[in-house]
């Protein structure tokens, strides 16, 4: 049982990342955030790196928006945007 758990752990944890020259105030702020969430600094940073790696880039978002426009053929003009904005103003 222990061997099987160790193999699963090793399979998903394959890389060690080292970041040098982290300023003390940055390290302290990150450690405080980790502590406030009841996590170690390593756990906190791993969660943040995972979140960053799964977030869409600006280019991805723009590509999806362009694909939707191409698929639907919809078009919004500057004038229609400004008219809709101004309709809510008094």
PDB file of N, CA, C and O in Angstrom:
ATOM      1  N   UNK A   1       0.830  -1.194   0.000  1.00  0.00           N
ATOM      2  CA  UNK A   1       0.000   0.000   0.000  1.00  0.00           C
ATOM      3  C   UNK A   1       0.869   1.251   0.000  1.00  0.00           C
ATOM      4  O   UNK A   1       0.642   2.166  -0.792  1.00  0.00           O
ATOM      5  N   UNK A   2       1.865   1.297   0.886  1.00  0.00           N
ATOM      6  CA  UNK A   2       2.727   2.477   0.965  1.00  0.00           C
ATOM      7  C   UNK A   2       3.498   2.675  -0.329  1.00  0.00           C
ATOM      8  O   UNK A   2       3.697   3.808  -0.765  1.00  0.00           O
ATOM      9  N   UNK A   3       3.927   1.597  -0.938  1.00  0.00           N
ATOM     10  CA  UNK A   3       4.665   1.698  -2.196  1.00  0.00           C
ATOM     11  C   UNK A   3       3.774   2.276  -3.290  1.00  0.00           C
ATOM     12  O   UNK A   3       4.215   3.119  -4.072  1.00  0.00           O
ATOM     13  N   UNK A   4       2.520   1.825  -3.349  1.00  0.00           N
ATOM     14  CA  UNK A   4       1.598   2.323  -4.360  1.00  0.00           C
ATOM     15  C   UNK A   4       1.361   3.826  -4.180  1.00  0.00           C
ATOM     16  O   UNK A   4       1.328   4.565  -5.164  1.00  0.00           O
ATOM     17  N   UNK A   5       1.198   4.277  -2.955  1.00  0.00           N
ATOM     18  CA  UNK A   5       1.002   5.694  -2.688  1.00  0.00           C
ATOM     19  C   UNK A   5       2.240   6.482  -3.083  1.00  0.00           C
ATOM     20  O   UNK A   5       2.132   7.567  -3.654  1.00  0.00           O
ATOM     21  N   UNK A   6       3.429   5.935  -2.779  1.00  0.00           N
ATOM     22  CA  UNK A   6       4.667   6.614  -3.122  1.00  0.00           C
ATOM     23  C   UNK A   6       4.808   6.730  -4.642  1.00  0.00           C
ATOM     24  O   UNK A   6       5.260   7.764  -5.135  1.00  0.00           O
ATOM     25  N   UNK A   7       4.438   5.708  -5.382  1.00  0.00           N
ATOM     26  CA  UNK A   7       4.533   5.751  -6.834  1.00  0.00           C
ATOM     27  C   UNK A   7       3.605   6.814  -7.408  1.00  0.00           C
ATOM     28  O   UNK A   7       3.993   7.538  -8.325  1.00  0.00           O
ATOM     29  N   UNK A   8       2.373   6.921  -6.879  1.00  0.00           N
ATOM     30  CA  UNK A   8       1.459   7.946  -7.356  1.00  0.00           C
ATOM     31  C   UNK A   8       2.011   9.329  -7.047  1.00  0.00           C
ATOM     32  O   UNK A   8       1.924  10.227  -7.885  1.00  0.00           O
ATOM     33  N   UNK A   9       2.573   9.515  -5.870  1.00  0.00           N
ATOM     34  CA  UNK A   9       3.137  10.810  -5.489  1.00  0.00           C
ATOM     35  C   UNK A   9       4.283  11.172  -6.426  1.00  0.00           C
ATOM     36  O   UNK A   9       4.352  12.302  -6.909  1.00  0.00           O
ATOM     37  N   UNK A  10       5.170  10.237  -6.686  1.00  0.00           N
ATOM     38  CA  UNK A  10       6.319  10.509  -7.541  1.00  0.00           C
ATOM     39  C   UNK A  10       5.902  10.771  -8.983  1.00  0.00           C
ATOM     40  O   UNK A  10       6.560  11.540  -9.684  1.00  0.00           O
ATOM     41  N   UNK A  11       4.826  10.148  -9.433  1.00  0.00           N
ATOM     42  CA  UNK A  11       4.387  10.320 -10.805  1.00  0.00           C
ATOM     43  C   UNK A  11       3.891  11.730 -11.065  1.00  0.00           C
ATOM     44  O   UNK A  11       4.034  12.244 -12.175  1.00  0.00           O
ATOM     45  N   UNK A  12       3.309  12.361 -10.052  1.00  0.00           N
ATOM     46  CA  UNK A  12       2.754  13.692 -10.303  1.00  0.00           C
ATOM     47  C   UNK A  12       3.695  14.807  -9.850  1.00  0.00           C
ATOM     48  O   UNK A  12       3.498  15.956 -10.246  1.00  0.00           O
ATOM     49  N   UNK A  13       4.683  14.520  -9.057  1.00  0.00           N
ATOM     50  CA  UNK A  13       5.622  15.532  -8.568  1.00  0.00           C
ATOM     51  C   UNK A  13       6.986  15.259  -9.192  1.00  0.00           C
ATOM     52  O   UNK A  13       7.826  14.587  -8.592  1.00  0.00           O
ATOM     53  N   UNK A  14       7.203  15.780 -10.392  1.00  0.00           N
ATOM     54  CA  UNK A  14       8.400  15.399 -11.119  1.00  0.00           C
ATOM     55  C   UNK A  14       9.443  16.499 -11.244  1.00  0.00           C
ATOM     56  O   UNK A  14      10.571  16.224 -11.653  1.00  0.00           O
ATOM     57  N   UNK A  15       9.098  17.747 -10.901  1.00  0.00           N
ATOM     58  CA  UNK A  15      10.022  18.850 -11.134  1.00  0.00           C
ATOM     59  C   UNK A  15      10.175  19.678  -9.869  1.00  0.00           C
ATOM     60  O   UNK A  15       9.210  19.913  -9.142  1.00  0.00           O
ATOM     61  N   UNK A  16      11.386  20.109  -9.623  1.00  0.00           N
ATOM     62  CA  UNK A  16      11.655  21.052  -8.549  1.00  0.00           C
ATOM     63  C   UNK A  16      12.030  22.380  -9.182  1.00  0.00           C
ATOM     64  O   UNK A  16      12.875  22.435 -10.075  1.00  0.00           O
ATOM     65  N   UNK A  17      11.399  23.446  -8.719  1.00  0.00           N
ATOM     66  CA  UNK A  17      11.683  24.786  -9.233  1.00  0.00           C
ATOM     67  C   UNK A  17      12.332  25.597  -8.118  1.00  0.00           C
ATOM     68  O   UNK A  17      11.850  25.609  -6.985  1.00  0.00           O
ATOM     69  N   UNK A  18      13.414  26.265  -8.445  1.00  0.00           N
ATOM     70  CA  UNK A  18      14.094  27.136  -7.496  1.00  0.00           C
ATOM     71  C   UNK A  18      14.016  28.567  -8.001  1.00  0.00           C
ATOM     72  O   UNK A  18      14.314  28.841  -9.164  1.00  0.00           O
ATOM     73  N   UNK A  19      13.618  29.469  -7.128  1.00  0.00           N
ATOM     74  CA  UNK A  19      13.587  30.886  -7.489  1.00  0.00           C
ATOM     75  C   UNK A  19      14.586  31.599  -6.599  1.00  0.00           C
ATOM     76  O   UNK A  19      14.472  31.569  -5.374  1.00  0.00           O
ATOM     77  N   UNK A  20      15.554  32.231  -7.213  1.00  0.00           N
ATOM     78  CA  UNK A  20      16.607  32.919  -6.465  1.00  0.00           C
ATOM     79  C   UNK A  20      16.297  34.412  -6.373  1.00  0.00           C
ATOM     80  O   UNK A  20      15.492  34.953  -7.131  1.00  0.00           O
ATOM     81  N   UNK A  21      16.960  35.048  -5.428  1.00  0.00           N
ATOM     82  CA  UNK A  21      16.917  36.506  -5.266  1.00  0.00           C
ATOM     83  C   UNK A  21      15.515  37.051  -4.985  1.00  0.00           C
ATOM     84  O   UNK A  21      15.156  38.132  -5.451  1.00  0.00           O
ATOM     85  N   UNK A  22      14.734  36.300  -4.227  1.00  0.00           N
ATOM     86  CA  UNK A  22      13.415  36.776  -3.821  1.00  0.00           C
ATOM     87  C   UNK A  22      13.624  37.766  -2.675  1.00  0.00           C
ATOM     88  O   UNK A  22      14.214  37.405  -1.657  1.00  0.00           O
ATOM     89  N   UNK A  23      13.157  38.994  -2.819  1.00  0.00           N
ATOM     90  CA  UNK A  23      13.323  39.977  -1.748  1.00  0.00           C
ATOM     91  C   UNK A  23      12.601  39.536  -0.475  1.00  0.00           C
ATOM     92  O   UNK A  23      11.534  38.926  -0.538  1.00  0.00           O
ATOM     93  N   UNK A  24      13.184  39.845   0.664  1.00  0.00           N
ATOM     94  CA  UNK A  24      12.591  39.456   1.944  1.00  0.00           C
ATOM     95  C   UNK A  24      11.140  39.915   2.085  1.00  0.00           C
ATOM     96  O   UNK A  24      10.311  39.130   2.547  1.00  0.00           O
ATOM     97  N   UNK A  25      10.795  41.147   1.710  1.00  0.00           N
ATOM     98  CA  UNK A  25       9.392  41.562   1.872  1.00  0.00           C
ATOM     99  C   UNK A  25       8.420  40.721   1.030  1.00  0.00           C
ATOM    100  O   UNK A  25       7.283  40.488   1.440  1.00  0.00           O
ATOM    101  N   UNK A  26       8.868  40.274  -0.131  1.00  0.00           N
ATOM    102  CA  UNK A  26       8.018  39.434  -0.986  1.00  0.00           C
ATOM    103  C   UNK A  26       7.839  38.074  -0.331  1.00  0.00           C
ATOM    104  O   UNK A  26       6.721  37.565  -0.243  1.00  0.00           O
ATOM    105  N   UNK A  27       8.919  37.495   0.122  1.00  0.00           N
ATOM    106  CA  UNK A  27       8.852  36.202   0.809  1.00  0.00           C
ATOM    107  C   UNK A  27       7.971  36.300   2.040  1.00  0.00           C
ATOM    108  O   UNK A  27       7.160  35.409   2.293  1.00  0.00           O
ATOM    109  N   UNK A  28       8.120  37.379   2.815  1.00  0.00           N
ATOM    110  CA  UNK A  28       7.328  37.544   4.032  1.00  0.00           C
ATOM    111  C   UNK A  28       5.841  37.680   3.720  1.00  0.00           C
ATOM    112  O   UNK A  28       5.002  37.115   4.421  1.00  0.00           O
ATOM    113  N   UNK A  29       5.517  38.424   2.676  1.00  0.00           N
ATOM    114  CA  UNK A  29       4.113  38.604   2.296  1.00  0.00           C
ATOM    115  C   UNK A  29       3.506  37.273   1.843  1.00  0.00           C
ATOM    116  O   UNK A  29       2.376  36.949   2.209  1.00  0.00           O
ATOM    117  N   UNK A  30       4.251  36.507   1.051  1.00  0.00           N
ATOM    118  CA  UNK A  30       3.757  35.213   0.590  1.00  0.00           C
ATOM    119  C   UNK A  30       3.595  34.236   1.757  1.00  0.00           C
ATOM    120  O   UNK A  30       2.616  33.492   1.819  1.00  0.00           O
ATOM    121  N   UNK A  31       4.546  34.244   2.667  1.00  0.00           N
ATOM    122  CA  UNK A  31       4.457  33.370   3.832  1.00  0.00           C
ATOM    123  C   UNK A  31       3.262  33.747   4.704  1.00  0.00           C
ATOM    124  O   UNK A  31       2.589  32.870   5.245  1.00  0.00           O
ATOM    125  N   UNK A  32       2.994  35.042   4.845  1.00  0.00           N
ATOM    126  CA  UNK A  32       1.839  35.489   5.629  1.00  0.00           C
ATOM    127  C   UNK A  32       0.535  35.045   4.975  1.00  0.00           C
ATOM    128  O   UNK A  32      -0.386  34.603   5.663  1.00  0.00           O
ATOM    129  N   UNK A  33       0.453  35.159   3.665  1.00  0.00           N
ATOM    130  CA  UNK A  33      -0.750  34.695   2.957  1.00  0.00           C
ATOM    131  C   UNK A  33      -0.945  33.201   3.142  1.00  0.00           C
ATOM    132  O   UNK A  33      -2.058  32.732   3.381  1.00  0.00           O
ATOM    133  N   UNK A  34       0.147  32.460   3.030  1.00  0.00           N
ATOM    134  CA  UNK A  34       0.070  31.010   3.212  1.00  0.00           C
ATOM    135  C   UNK A  34      -0.413  30.683   4.620  1.00  0.00           C
ATOM    136  O   UNK A  34      -1.298  29.847   4.800  1.00  0.00           O
ATOM    137  N   UNK A  35       0.164  31.338   5.607  1.00  0.00           N
ATOM    138  CA  UNK A  35      -0.208  31.077   6.999  1.00  0.00           C
ATOM    139  C   UNK A  35      -1.670  31.426   7.257  1.00  0.00           C
ATOM    140  O   UNK A  35      -2.359  30.720   7.993  1.00  0.00           O
ATOM    141  N   UNK A  36      -2.138  32.504   6.658  1.00  0.00           N
ATOM    142  CA  UNK A  36      -3.530  32.910   6.874  1.00  0.00           C
ATOM    143  C   UNK A  36      -4.514  31.893   6.299  1.00  0.00           C
ATOM    144  O   UNK A  36      -5.676  31.852   6.703  1.00  0.00           O
ATOM    145  N   UNK A  37      -4.052  31.083   5.366  1.00  0.00           N
ATOM    146  CA  UNK A  37      -4.882  30.037   4.769  1.00  0.00           C
ATOM    147  C   UNK A  37      -4.593  28.665   5.376  1.00  0.00           C
ATOM    148  O   UNK A  37      -5.129  27.650   4.932  1.00  0.00           O
ATOM    149  N   UNK A  38      -3.733  28.654   6.401  1.00  0.00           N
ATOM    150  CA  UNK A  38      -3.395  27.398   7.058  1.00  0.00           C
ATOM    151  C   UNK A  38      -2.537  26.482   6.211  1.00  0.00           C
ATOM    152  O   UNK A  38      -2.598  25.261   6.354  1.00  0.00           O
ATOM    153  N   UNK A  39      -1.740  27.059   5.334  1.00  0.00           N
ATOM    154  CA  UNK A  39      -0.889  26.273   4.443  1.00  0.00           C
ATOM    155  C   UNK A  39       0.575  26.645   4.631  1.00  0.00           C
ATOM    156  O   UNK A  39       0.905  27.716   5.141  1.00  0.00           O
ATOM    157  N   UNK A  40       1.431  25.742   4.211  1.00  0.00           N
ATOM    158  CA  UNK A  40       2.853  26.057   4.183  1.00  0.00           C
ATOM    159  C   UNK A  40       3.111  26.963   2.990  1.00  0.00           C
ATOM    160  O   UNK A  40       2.278  27.066   2.089  1.00  0.00           O
ATOM    161  N   UNK A  41       4.251  27.609   2.986  1.00  0.00           N
ATOM    162  CA  UNK A  41       4.617  28.449   1.854  1.00  0.00           C
ATOM    163  C   UNK A  41       4.683  27.615   0.579  1.00  0.00           C
ATOM    164  O   UNK A  41       4.226  28.059  -0.474  1.00  0.00           O
ATOM    165  N   UNK A  42       5.239  26.426   0.664  1.00  0.00           N
ATOM    166  CA  UNK A  42       5.330  25.552  -0.510  1.00  0.00           C
ATOM    167  C   UNK A  42       3.938  25.204  -1.039  1.00  0.00           C
ATOM    168  O   UNK A  42       3.709  25.260  -2.248  1.00  0.00           O
ATOM    169  N   UNK A  43       3.010  24.847  -0.157  1.00  0.00           N
ATOM    170  CA  UNK A  43       1.645  24.524  -0.594  1.00  0.00           C
ATOM    171  C   UNK A  43       0.987  25.737  -1.259  1.00  0.00           C
ATOM    172  O   UNK A  43       0.339  25.612  -2.298  1.00  0.00           O
ATOM    173  N   UNK A  44       1.160  26.888  -0.656  1.00  0.00           N
ATOM    174  CA  UNK A  44       0.571  28.108  -1.197  1.00  0.00           C
ATOM    175  C   UNK A  44       1.117  28.415  -2.586  1.00  0.00           C
ATOM    176  O   UNK A  44       0.356  28.716  -3.506  1.00  0.00           O
ATOM    177  N   UNK A  45       2.435  28.338  -2.734  1.00  0.00           N
ATOM    178  CA  UNK A  45       3.048  28.636  -4.027  1.00  0.00           C
ATOM    179  C   UNK A  45       2.658  27.620  -5.087  1.00  0.00           C
ATOM    180  O   UNK A  45       2.455  27.984  -6.246  1.00  0.00           O
ATOM    181  N   UNK A  46       2.551  26.354  -4.710  1.00  0.00           N
ATOM    182  CA  UNK A  46       2.130  25.336  -5.668  1.00  0.00           C
ATOM    183  C   UNK A  46       0.706  25.613  -6.149  1.00  0.00           C
ATOM    184  O   UNK A  46       0.422  25.480  -7.339  1.00  0.00           O
ATOM    185  N   UNK A  47      -0.185  25.993  -5.245  1.00  0.00           N
ATOM    186  CA  UNK A  47      -1.559  26.343  -5.642  1.00  0.00           C
ATOM    187  C   UNK A  47      -1.561  27.553  -6.578  1.00  0.00           C
ATOM    188  O   UNK A  47      -2.279  27.567  -7.578  1.00  0.00           O
ATOM    189  N   UNK A  48      -0.764  28.558  -6.252  1.00  0.00           N
ATOM    190  CA  UNK A  48      -0.713  29.765  -7.092  1.00  0.00           C
ATOM    191  C   UNK A  48      -0.133  29.455  -8.473  1.00  0.00           C
ATOM    192  O   UNK A  48      -0.638  29.949  -9.481  1.00  0.00           O
ATOM    193  N   UNK A  49       0.912  28.651  -8.525  1.00  0.00           N
ATOM    194  CA  UNK A  49       1.489  28.279  -9.819  1.00  0.00           C
ATOM    195  C   UNK A  49       0.508  27.458 -10.645  1.00  0.00           C
ATOM    196  O   UNK A  49       0.414  27.637 -11.860  1.00  0.00           O
ATOM    197  N   UNK A  50      -0.219  26.564  -9.997  1.00  0.00           N
ATOM    198  CA  UNK A  50      -1.233  25.769 -10.688  1.00  0.00           C
ATOM    199  C   UNK A  50      -2.323  26.672 -11.244  1.00  0.00           C
ATOM    200  O   UNK A  50      -2.755  26.498 -12.384  1.00  0.00           O
ATOM    201  N   UNK A  51      -2.771  27.641 -10.440  1.00  0.00           N
ATOM    202  CA  UNK A  51      -3.796  28.582 -10.881  1.00  0.00           C
ATOM    203  C   UNK A  51      -3.287  29.403 -12.068  1.00  0.00           C
ATOM    204  O   UNK A  51      -4.001  29.578 -13.056  1.00  0.00           O
ATOM    205  N   UNK A  52      -2.064  29.902 -11.973  1.00  0.00           N
ATOM    206  CA  UNK A  52      -1.488  30.692 -13.068  1.00  0.00           C
ATOM    207  C   UNK A  52      -1.357  29.877 -14.352  1.00  0.00           C
ATOM    208  O   UNK A  52      -1.612  30.387 -15.443  1.00  0.00           O
ATOM    209  N   UNK A  53      -0.966  28.632 -14.224  1.00  0.00           N
ATOM    210  CA  UNK A  53      -0.748  27.814 -15.420  1.00  0.00           C
ATOM    211  C   UNK A  53      -2.047  27.450 -16.109  1.00  0.00           C
ATOM    212  O   UNK A  53      -2.046  27.153 -17.304  1.00  0.00           O
ATOM    213  N   UNK A  54      -3.157  27.466 -15.384  1.00  0.00           N
ATOM    214  CA  UNK A  54      -4.427  27.095 -16.006  1.00  0.00           C
ATOM    215  C   UNK A  54      -5.235  28.302 -16.467  1.00  0.00           C
ATOM    216  O   UNK A  54      -6.256  28.144 -17.135  1.00  0.00           O
ATOM    217  N   UNK A  55      -4.793  29.496 -16.120  1.00  0.00           N
ATOM    218  CA  UNK A  55      -5.512  30.700 -16.531  1.00  0.00           C
ATOM    219  C   UNK A  55      -5.298  30.958 -18.018  1.00  0.00           C
ATOM    220  O   UNK A  55      -4.213  30.739 -18.556  1.00  0.00           O
ATOM    221  N   UNK A  56      -6.350  31.426 -18.662  1.00  0.00           N
ATOM    222  CA  UNK A  56      -6.255  31.745 -20.091  1.00  0.00           C
ATOM    223  C   UNK A  56      -5.401  32.995 -20.286  1.00  0.00           C
ATOM    224  O   UNK A  56      -5.458  33.931 -19.489  1.00  0.00           O
ATOM    225  N   UNK A  57      -4.622  32.995 -21.343  1.00  0.00           N
ATOM    226  CA  UNK A  57      -3.842  34.179 -21.679  1.00  0.00           C
ATOM    227  C   UNK A  57      -4.744  35.176 -22.403  1.00  0.00           C
ATOM    228  O   UNK A  57      -5.826  34.812 -22.864  1.00  0.00           O
ATOM    229  N   UNK A  58      -4.313  36.405 -22.503  1.00  0.00           N
ATOM    230  CA  UNK A  58      -5.074  37.417 -23.237  1.00  0.00           C
ATOM    231  C   UNK A  58      -5.265  36.969 -24.685  1.00  0.00           C
ATOM    232  O   UNK A  58      -6.346  37.134 -25.252  1.00  0.00           O
ATOM    233  N   UNK A  59      -4.238  36.416 -25.269  1.00  0.00           N
ATOM    234  CA  UNK A  59      -4.334  35.939 -26.653  1.00  0.00           C
ATOM    235  C   UNK A  59      -5.379  34.830 -26.784  1.00  0.00           C
ATOM    236  O   UNK A  59      -6.123  34.797 -27.764  1.00  0.00           O
ATOM    237  N   UNK A  60      -5.443  33.917 -25.801  1.00  0.00           N
ATOM    238  CA  UNK A  60      -6.455  32.856 -25.829  1.00  0.00           C
ATOM    239  C   UNK A  60      -7.863  33.445 -25.793  1.00  0.00           C
ATOM    240  O   UNK A  60      -8.733  33.019 -26.553  1.00  0.00           O
ATOM    241  N   UNK A  61      -8.088  34.410 -24.925  1.00  0.00           N
ATOM    242  CA  UNK A  61      -9.408  35.036 -24.803  1.00  0.00           C
ATOM    243  C   UNK A  61      -9.778  35.748 -26.104  1.00  0.00           C
ATOM    244  O   UNK A  61     -10.903  35.623 -26.589  1.00  0.00           O
ATOM    245  N   UNK A  62      -8.836  36.485 -26.657  1.00  0.00           N
ATOM    246  CA  UNK A  62      -9.111  37.178 -27.918  1.00  0.00           C
ATOM    247  C   UNK A  62      -9.373  36.199 -29.063  1.00  0.00           C
ATOM    248  O   UNK A  62     -10.250  36.436 -29.894  1.00  0.00           O
ATOM    249  N   UNK A  63      -8.624  35.116 -29.109  1.00  0.00           N
ATOM    250  CA  UNK A  63      -8.836  34.102 -30.152  1.00  0.00           C
ATOM    251  C   UNK A  63     -10.234  33.495 -30.040  1.00  0.00           C
ATOM    252  O   UNK A  63     -10.909  33.294 -31.050  1.00  0.00           O
ATOM    253  N   UNK A  64     -10.674  33.200 -28.797  1.00  0.00           N
ATOM    254  CA  UNK A  64     -12.017  32.648 -28.611  1.00  0.00           C
ATOM    255  C   UNK A  64     -13.089  33.651 -29.013  1.00  0.00           C
ATOM    256  O   UNK A  64     -14.094  33.284 -29.621  1.00  0.00           O
ATOM    257  N   UNK A  65     -12.872  34.916 -28.674  1.00  0.00           N
ATOM    258  CA  UNK A  65     -13.845  35.952 -29.049  1.00  0.00           C
ATOM    259  C   UNK A  65     -13.914  36.088 -30.567  1.00  0.00           C
ATOM    260  O   UNK A  65     -15.002  36.194 -31.133  1.00  0.00           O
ATOM    261  N   UNK A  66     -12.777  36.084 -31.218  1.00  0.00           N
ATOM    262  CA  UNK A  66     -12.756  36.187 -32.685  1.00  0.00           C
ATOM    263  C   UNK A  66     -13.438  34.975 -33.335  1.00  0.00           C
ATOM    264  O   UNK A  66     -14.137  35.106 -34.339  1.00  0.00           O
ATOM    265  N   UNK A  67     -13.222  33.807 -32.750  1.00  0.00           N
ATOM    266  CA  UNK A  67     -13.847  32.590 -33.280  1.00  0.00           C
ATOM    267  C   UNK A  67     -15.366  32.660 -33.134  1.00  0.00           C
ATOM    268  O   UNK A  67     -16.093  32.237 -34.033  1.00  0.00           O
ATOM    269  N   UNK A  68     -15.854  33.195 -32.000  1.00  0.00           N
ATOM    270  CA  UNK A  68     -17.302  33.340 -31.811  1.00  0.00           C
ATOM    271  C   UNK A  68     -17.886  34.312 -32.824  1.00  0.00           C
ATOM    272  O   UNK A  68     -18.957  34.069 -33.380  1.00  0.00           O
ATOM    273  N   UNK A  69     -17.187  35.406 -33.062  1.00  0.00           N
ATOM    274  CA  UNK A  69     -17.663  36.382 -34.054  1.00  0.00           C
ATOM    275  C   UNK A  69     -17.700  35.732 -35.423  1.00  0.00           C
ATOM    276  O   UNK A  69     -18.671  35.899 -36.160  1.00  0.00           O
ATOM    277  N   UNK A  70     -16.667  35.000 -35.771  1.00  0.00           N
ATOM    278  CA  UNK A  70     -16.626  34.344 -37.088  1.00  0.00           C
ATOM    279  C   UNK A  70     -17.724  33.291 -37.213  1.00  0.00           C
ATOM    280  O   UNK A  70     -18.327  33.152 -38.278  1.00  0.00           O
ATOM    281  N   UNK A  71     -17.989  32.557 -36.150  1.00  0.00           N
ATOM    282  CA  UNK A  71     -18.999  31.494 -36.194  1.00  0.00           C
ATOM    283  C   UNK A  71     -20.412  32.051 -36.250  1.00  0.00           C
ATOM    284  O   UNK A  71     -21.278  31.479 -36.911  1.00  0.00           O
ATOM    285  N   UNK A  72     -20.651  33.151 -35.569  1.00  0.00           N
ATOM    286  CA  UNK A  72     -22.010  33.705 -35.515  1.00  0.00           C
ATOM    287  C   UNK A  72     -22.253  34.773 -36.566  1.00  0.00           C
ATOM    288  O   UNK A  72     -23.400  35.076 -36.896  1.00  0.00           O
ATOM    289  N   UNK A  73     -21.190  35.340 -37.088  1.00  0.00           N
ATOM    290  CA  UNK A  73     -21.339  36.415 -38.058  1.00  0.00           C
ATOM    291  C   UNK A  73     -21.822  37.705 -37.428  1.00  0.00           C
ATOM    292  O   UNK A  73     -22.202  38.639 -38.135  1.00  0.00           O
ATOM    293  N   UNK A  74     -21.813  37.766 -36.108  1.00  0.00           N
ATOM    294  CA  UNK A  74     -22.297  38.975 -35.436  1.00  0.00           C
ATOM    295  C   UNK A  74     -21.260  40.081 -35.532  1.00  0.00           C
ATOM    296  O   UNK A  74     -20.057  39.840 -35.629  1.00  0.00           O
ATOM    297  N   UNK A  75     -21.768  41.285 -35.503  1.00  0.00           N
ATOM    298  CA  UNK A  75     -20.898  42.443 -35.568  1.00  0.00           C
ATOM    299  C   UNK A  75     -21.498  43.560 -34.732  1.00  0.00           C
ATOM    300  O   UNK A  75     -22.696  43.830 -34.819  1.00  0.00           O
ATOM    301  N   UNK A  76     -20.701  44.186 -33.952  1.00  0.00           N
ATOM    302  CA  UNK A  76     -21.152  45.299 -33.127  1.00  0.00           C
ATOM    303  C   UNK A  76     -20.331  46.517 -33.529  1.00  0.00           C
ATOM    304  O   UNK A  76     -19.101  46.487 -33.529  1.00  0.00           O
ATOM    305  N   UNK A  77     -21.024  47.564 -33.863  1.00  0.00           N
ATOM    306  CA  UNK A  77     -20.325  48.777 -34.291  1.00  0.00           C
ATOM    307  C   UNK A  77     -20.057  49.675 -33.092  1.00  0.00           C
ATOM    308  O   UNK A  77     -20.698  49.562 -32.048  1.00  0.00           O
ATOM    309  N   UNK A  78     -19.110  50.552 -33.270  1.00  0.00           N
ATOM    310  CA  UNK A  78     -18.819  51.546 -32.238  1.00  0.00           C
ATOM    311  C   UNK A  78     -20.051  52.374 -31.938  1.00  0.00           C
ATOM    312  O   UNK A  78     -20.334  52.692 -30.783  1.00  0.00           O
ATOM    313  N   UNK A  79     -20.777  52.716 -32.976  1.00  0.00           N
ATOM    314  CA  UNK A  79     -21.976  53.544 -32.803  1.00  0.00           C
ATOM    315  C   UNK A  79     -23.028  52.840 -31.953  1.00  0.00           C
ATOM    316  O   UNK A  79     -23.657  53.465 -31.100  1.00  0.00           O
ATOM    317  N   UNK A  80     -23.222  51.537 -32.182  1.00  0.00           N
ATOM    318  CA  UNK A  80     -24.235  50.818 -31.396  1.00  0.00           C
ATOM    319  C   UNK A  80     -23.809  50.676 -29.938  1.00  0.00           C
ATOM    320  O   UNK A  80     -24.652  50.698 -29.041  1.00  0.00           O
ATOM    321  N   UNK A  81     -22.527  50.533 -29.701  1.00  0.00           N
ATOM    322  CA  UNK A  81     -22.032  50.471 -28.322  1.00  0.00           C
ATOM    323  C   UNK A  81     -22.265  51.805 -27.626  1.00  0.00           C
ATOM    324  O   UNK A  81     -22.762  51.844 -26.501  1.00  0.00           O
ATOM    325  N   UNK A  82     -21.910  52.889 -28.290  1.00  0.00           N
ATOM    326  CA  UNK A  82     -22.102  54.212 -27.695  1.00  0.00           C
ATOM    327  C   UNK A  82     -23.588  54.537 -27.499  1.00  0.00           C
ATOM    328  O   UNK A  82     -23.960  55.156 -26.502  1.00  0.00           O
ATOM    329  N   UNK A  83     -24.429  54.125 -28.439  1.00  0.00           N
ATOM    330  CA  UNK A  83     -25.869  54.356 -28.293  1.00  0.00           C
ATOM    331  C   UNK A  83     -26.427  53.607 -27.097  1.00  0.00           C
ATOM    332  O   UNK A  83     -27.242  54.149 -26.350  1.00  0.00           O
ATOM    333  N   UNK A  84     -25.997  52.367 -26.907  1.00  0.00           N
ATOM    334  CA  UNK A  84     -26.455  51.571 -25.757  1.00  0.00           C
ATOM    335  C   UNK A  84     -25.952  52.183 -24.452  1.00  0.00           C
ATOM    336  O   UNK A  84     -26.674  52.216 -23.455  1.00  0.00           O
ATOM    337  N   UNK A  85     -24.739  52.655 -24.464  1.00  0.00           N
ATOM    338  CA  UNK A  85     -24.195  53.316 -23.273  1.00  0.00           C
ATOM    339  C   UNK A  85     -24.987  54.578 -22.963  1.00  0.00           C
ATOM    340  O   UNK A  85     -25.351  54.818 -21.812  1.00  0.00           O
ATOM    341  N   UNK A  86     -25.253  55.383 -23.982  1.00  0.00           N
ATOM    342  CA  UNK A  86     -25.925  56.659 -23.779  1.00  0.00           C
ATOM    343  C   UNK A  86     -27.400  56.490 -23.428  1.00  0.00           C
ATOM    344  O   UNK A  86     -27.994  57.374 -22.810  1.00  0.00           O
ATOM    345  N   UNK A  87     -27.990  55.371 -23.814  1.00  0.00           N
ATOM    346  CA  UNK A  87     -29.412  55.124 -23.501  1.00  0.00           C
ATOM    347  C   UNK A  87     -29.616  55.007 -22.002  1.00  0.00           C
ATOM    348  O   UNK A  87     -30.703  55.306 -21.507  1.00  0.00           O
ATOM    349  N   UNK A  88     -28.600  54.579 -21.268  1.00  0.00           N
ATOM    350  CA  UNK A  88     -28.713  54.430 -19.823  1.00  0.00           C
ATOM    351  C   UNK A  88     -28.400  55.711 -19.074  1.00  0.00           C
ATOM    352  O   UNK A  88     -28.567  55.778 -17.856  1.00  0.00           O
ATOM    353  N   UNK A  89     -27.959  56.698 -19.772  1.00  0.00           N
ATOM    354  CA  UNK A  89     -27.648  57.979 -19.138  1.00  0.00           C
ATOM    355  C   UNK A  89     -28.847  58.887 -19.196  1.00  0.00           C
ATOM    356  O   UNK A  89     -29.701  58.725 -20.068  1.00  0.00           O
ATOM    357  N   UNK A  90     -28.933  59.834 -18.295  1.00  0.00           N
ATOM    358  CA  UNK A  90     -30.075  60.763 -18.321  1.00  0.00           C
ATOM    359  C   UNK A  90     -29.682  62.101 -18.663  1.00  0.00           C
ATOM    360  O   UNK A  90     -30.526  62.995 -18.726  1.00  0.00           O
TER     361      UNK A  90
END
